[in-house]
């Protein structure tokens, strides 16, 4: 038996959540978030999660799963997401994986390589290098060593950079090459991949508006509350928006400078997401925003054809067995 699975990807602010909700309502689906920050509880404003009203319309999974002081790796995400997939399929609903974290999606669909032997001494040296030279310095090192991995990691995400460098140096092989070894790929699903690719000018305008609005509606206050509750060193607080809000609280940035920096950071992130997903196979690209009616209609046609093909394939399997 082969079950249908819809994967919806695209850069930040391209309308993935809106389109996923529309498709879930149309096809009796449930949504699995593929976002490395939305997975954390209490982080609302800076994550652009679906609203509680939207989540009430359609079941959403992998949102508000762990607290910011709890680690959540790509492997953790993959295990939880596969459990959600099984439950959705058993309920005869359409699973829709929607988000922009490419590494999490790869872990879910392709599996992860076996964890290499750790090197605490190397990790300590890399952390010291990050403290003395800054995270962007590590990102430059990773770019020379493994450009594909560097594209997937934000230059300010020191823990992920240290881990990627540690794994690559310890194994004497780039991290992305190791991804191809010994992975347990997802089976039992016929996957349709849809990607959103709105015009760059329109996307950047939406990104700028969203980033500014986050500060307008209380991102600095939310960040203050999060730091007071969980401490300043939680990795999720280095994510875009929260990092700039924390810099305001430390009197390192003015509000105006923080908004500008966050806007630029989100635009750079969208560019990296585009590069990542364009390298992924078999994505059907929709040239617009997920909130546009004609894009929604295109997506509905793709999904309808996919479901028909999945039903025919399942019927063929049953007749042969």
C-alpha positions in Angstrom: 0.0 0.0 0.0 1.4 3.4 -1.0 0.0 6.5 0.6 0.0 10.0 -0.8 2.2 12.7 0.8 2.3 16.4 -0.1 5.4 18.5 0.6 5.2 22.2 0.3 8.4 24.2 0.4 9.6 27.7 -0.4 11.4 30.7 1.1 10.2 32.5 4.2 7.2 34.8 3.7 6.2 33.1 0.4 2.8 32.0 1.8 3.4 28.3 2.6 1.2 28.3 5.7 -1.7 29.9 3.9 -1.5 27.5 0.9 -1.1 24.5 3.2 -4.2 25.5 5.2 -6.2 26.0 2.0 -5.1 22.6 0.6 -5.7 20.8 4.0 -9.3 22.1 4.1 -9.9 21.2 0.4 -8.5 17.7 0.6 -9.2 16.7 4.3 -5.6 17.0 5.3 -3.4 17.6 8.3 -0.3 19.8 8.4 3.1 18.9 9.6 5.2 22.0 10.2 8.8 21.8 8.9 10.2 24.8 10.7 13.2 24.6 13.0 11.9 27.6 15.2 8.1 27.0 15.2 8.8 23.8 17.0 9.5 25.8 20.2 6.8 26.8 22.6 6.4 30.4 23.8 8.1 31.7 20.7 5.2 33.3 18.9 5.8 36.7 17.3 9.2 36.0 15.8 8.2 32.6 14.3 5.2 33.6 12.2 3.4 30.4 13.2 -0.1 29.8 12.0 -2.5 31.6 14.4 -4.4 29.6 17.0 -7.6 30.2 14.9 -5.9 28.7 11.9 -4.7 25.7 13.9 -8.2 25.2 15.1 -9.4 24.8 11.6 -7.0 22.1 10.6 -4.8 19.8 12.8 -1.2 21.0 12.9 1.7 18.9 14.1 5.3 19.8 15.2 4.4 23.2 16.4 5.0 24.1 20.1 6.6 20.7 20.8 9.6 21.6 23.0 10.7 24.5 25.2 13.5 26.8 24.0 16.0 25.3 26.5 15.4 21.8 25.1 17.6 20.6 22.2 15.8 19.5 19.0 18.0 18.1 16.2 17.1 17.2 12.7 17.0 13.6 13.8 14.5 14.4 16.6 12.3 16.2 14.1 12.4 13.3 11.7 11.3 10.8 14.3 8.5 13.0 15.5 7.4 13.9 12.0 7.3 10.2 10.9 5.2 9.4 13.9 2.8 12.1 12.9 2.8 10.9 9.3 1.8 7.4 10.5 -1.1 8.7 12.5 -2.4 11.0 9.8 -2.3 8.2 7.2 -4.1 5.8 9.6 -6.9 8.4 9.9 -7.1 8.3 6.1 -6.2 12.0 5.9 -3.7 13.7 3.5 -0.4 14.5 5.3 0.9 17.9 4.2 4.5 18.8 5.2 4.9 22.5 4.9 7.9 24.7 5.8 11.3 26.1 4.8 13.9 24.2 6.9 15.6 22.2 4.2 17.7 20.1 6.6 14.6 19.0 8.6 12.8 18.0 5.4 15.8 16.0 4.1 16.0 14.2 7.4 12.3 13.3 7.2 12.3 12.1 3.6 15.9 10.8 3.0 16.9 9.9 6.6 20.1 10.8 8.3 23.6 9.3 8.2 24.8 7.5 11.3 26.2 9.8 13.9 30.0 9.9 13.7 32.3 9.6 16.7 32.4 12.9 18.5 35.6 14.7 19.3 35.2 16.8 22.5 38.6 18.4 22.1 37.9 19.5 18.6 34.5 20.8 19.6 36.1 22.8 22.4 38.6 24.4 20.0 35.9 25.3 17.6 33.7 26.9 20.3 36.7 28.9 21.4 37.3 30.0 17.8 33.6 31.1 17.6 34.0 33.1 20.8 37.2 34.8 19.7 36.5 35.3 16.0 32.7 35.2 15.9 30.3 32.8 14.3 30.6 34.3 10.8 34.3 33.2 10.9 33.2 29.6 11.4 30.7 30.0 8.6 33.5 31.0 6.2 35.5 28.0 7.3 32.5 25.7 6.6 31.9 27.4 3.3 35.4 26.4 2.1 35.1 22.9 3.6 31.5 22.1 2.6 29.6 24.8 0.7 26.3 22.9 0.6 26.2 22.5 4.4 27.1 26.2 4.8 24.1 27.2 2.7 21.8 25.4 5.1 23.2 27.0 8.3 22.8 30.7 9.3 26.2 32.5 9.8 25.1 33.3 13.4 24.1 29.8 14.4 27.3 28.9 16.3 26.1 25.5 17.6 25.2 24.1 14.2 28.4 25.5 12.7 30.5 23.9 15.4 28.7 20.6 14.9 29.0 20.7 11.1 32.7 21.5 11.3 33.3 18.9 14.0 31.6 16.1 12.0 33.4 17.1 8.8 36.8 17.4 10.3 36.5 14.3 12.5 35.4 12.1 9.6 37.7 13.9 7.1 34.8 14.1 4.8 32.3 17.0 4.2 29.1 16.7 6.1 26.9 16.7 3.0 28.8 13.7 1.6 28.2 11.8 4.8 24.4 12.5 4.4 24.4 10.2 1.5 25.7 7.2 3.5 23.6 4.8 5.5 20.4 6.8 5.5 17.0 5.2 6.2 14.8 6.9 3.6 11.0 7.3 4.2 9.1 4.5 2.5 5.4 3.7 1.8 4.6 7.2 0.4 4.1 8.6 -3.0 5.4 12.1 -2.6 4.3 15.3 -4.5 6.7 18.2 -4.0 5.3 21.7 -4.6 7.5 24.8 -4.3 6.6 28.5 -4.1 8.7 30.9 -6.1 7.2 34.4 -6.0 8.9 37.3 -7.8 11.9 38.4 -5.8 10.8 42.0 -5.5 7.4 41.0 -4.2 8.9 38.4 -1.8 11.4 41.0 -0.4 8.6 43.5 0.1 6.7 40.9 2.2 9.8 40.0 4.1 10.5 43.6 5.0 6.9 44.2 6.1 6.8 41.0 8.2 10.1 41.7 9.9 9.0 45.3 10.8 5.6 44.2 12.0 7.2 41.7 14.4 8.9 44.5 16.2 5.7 46.6 16.0 3.6 44.0 17.8 6.0 43.2 20.6 9.0 41.1 19.6 11.3 42.9 21.9 9.0 42.4 24.9 8.5 38.7 24.0 12.2 38.2 23.8 12.7 39.9 27.2 10.2 37.5 28.7 11.8 34.5 27.0 15.3 35.4 28.3 13.9 36.0 31.8 12.3 32.6 31.8 14.9 30.4 30.0 18.1 32.4 30.2 20.0 34.2 27.4 22.0 31.3 25.9 19.2 29.1 24.4 20.1 28.4 20.8 16.6 29.4 19.4 17.3 32.9 20.6 20.0 33.3 18.0 17.4 32.9 15.2 16.4 35.8 13.0 14.4 38.5 14.8 15.1 37.2 18.2 18.8 37.8 17.9 18.2 41.4 16.9 15.6 41.9 19.7 18.1 40.5 22.2 20.7 43.0 20.9 18.3 45.8 21.6 17.9 44.6 25.2 21.7 44.6 25.5 21.9 48.1 24.2 23.9 47.0 21.2 21.4 48.0 18.5 18.8 50.7 18.2 15.2 49.7 17.3 15.7 51.1 13.8 19.0 49.3 13.3 17.6 46.1 14.6 14.6 46.2 12.2 17.0 46.9 9.2 19.3 44.1 10.3 16.4 41.6 10.7 15.0 42.5 7.3 18.4 42.0 5.7 18.9 38.7 7.5 15.5 37.4 6.4 16.2 38.4 2.8 19.5 36.6 2.9 17.9 33.5 4.5 15.2 33.5 1.7 18.0 33.5 -0.9 19.7 30.5 0.8 16.4 28.7 1.0 15.9 29.2 -2.7 19.4 27.9 -3.5 18.8 24.8 -1.3 15.4 23.9 -2.7 16.3 24.5 -6.3 18.9 21.7 -5.8 16.2 19.3 -4.6 14.7 16.9 -7.2 11.2 16.7 -8.5 9.8 20.0 -7.2 6.9 21.5 -9.2 7.4 25.3 -8.9 4.5 27.7 -8.6 5.5 31.2 -9.6 3.7 33.2 -7.0 2.6 33.6 -3.4 0.7 30.9 -1.7 -2.1 33.3 -0.8 -2.9 34.1 -4.5 -6.1 32.4 -5.8 -4.5 31.3 -9.1 -1.6 29.7 -7.3 -4.0 27.9 -5.0 -5.9 26.6 -8.0 -2.7 25.4 -9.7 -1.8 23.6 -6.5 -5.2 22.0 -6.3 -4.8 20.6 -9.8 -1.4 19.2 -9.0 -2.7 17.5 -5.8 -5.9 16.2 -7.5 -3.8 14.5 -10.2 -1.4 13.2 -7.6 -4.2 11.6 -5.5 -5.7 10.0 -8.6 -2.3 8.5 -9.5 -1.8 7.3 -5.9 -5.2 5.6 -5.9 -4.5 3.9 -9.2 -1.1 2.7 -8.0 -2.6 1.4 -4.7 -5.3 -0.4 -6.7 -2.7 -2.0 -8.9 -0.7 -3.2 -5.9 -3.8 -4.7 -4.4 -4.7 -6.5 -7.6 -1.2 -8.0 -7.9 -1.0 -9.2 -4.4 
